[in-house]
């Protein structure tokens, strides 16, 4: 085949979806039929929740060295294990150390780095901006509603690891499930705040709400006159597409509130979370076909992660592929400065360069915006909208004039990616503070 033909194949790679019985490569699931694997109940029942299950399910497919590394990871990670068989079977078990899916959902002890000196368990200040339990109200017309802390999978890079996924060996958490009384308090608050038009229903994950709960939340929000838009946030489409395909009661509940919203002239959409193309298979396409046929808009929000999607080719493929599935690429986030995630973080410069490379590879409306969700509650800002960036020392200074006017916010690159000289300066608390003060002074002197 000529070089030109190879080029054409690469250009059309985003249209190819894995459709083999890949789960049968896992010893414990070698005899599982396609019908069984498609069943959302089978997926939940057979989800991996403990380290011991990893070893039992994989058998000889995993080495003692890798298994010991996974066990060591569980002593450090702020997140418990919960992985659907769908994602677990897609992990490259020939090279789990390098696999982007394993990195996201099953931490290994050898991958961890020391947390940044300025990490925060609530990096985005969601609890600070919470007027009533389960609600964050930061932007004038938008709120974040967290009705549950339960997810179908627990991501190692979770920004809400302080409350999601249950307590671990390294952290105690106050998690919660559905609480209708507290939900009613949220609805009352929203009824009394007429500026609010947009509600993100997240958590946790909307996939884990029952059909009755989805209808209750959806109907109560839609009946508030000034609420115009509801976004159901779920990673489920990416990591558990079988639920969309076979849990008809859940799907019909989502469809019902979507129809109710349309009857009121309001939007009900889904925001999902594909991080890399290896998560996308024929199952993803079938799930999206069902949502698309129902008229439900789906958008994607990814997190920029080292070794997962920080390469141009991977990000371009992801962007094109979700677009091909009728999912609108919406955001790519800089990784939040939360504990246990330093190995995932990239520099601000990397994000800027990636966005430059991605822009122009597909239609503008199908090109994600790369953003930094500012530590301390400044909200989402375009990665190039900082007031000042000290690239040498990895310090950026930002403003959020319509979110928190008059305040300055700082975001820091991972120290291990800086020069040896800069790393040495960061080890000295006095020099560290001097560098930050100097960066802030530059911005203040511009005012």
Beta strands, then each sheet from edge to edge (+ up, - down):
strand 1: 135-139
strand 2: 142-145
strand 3: 198-201
strand 4: 229-233
strand 5: 267-272
strand 6: 298-303
strand 7: 327-333
strand 8: 369-374
strand 9: 379-382
strand 10: 388-390
strand 11: 395-399
strand 12: 408-412
sheet 1: 1+ 2- 3- 4- 5- 6- 7- 8- 9+
sheet 2: 10+ 11- 12+
end
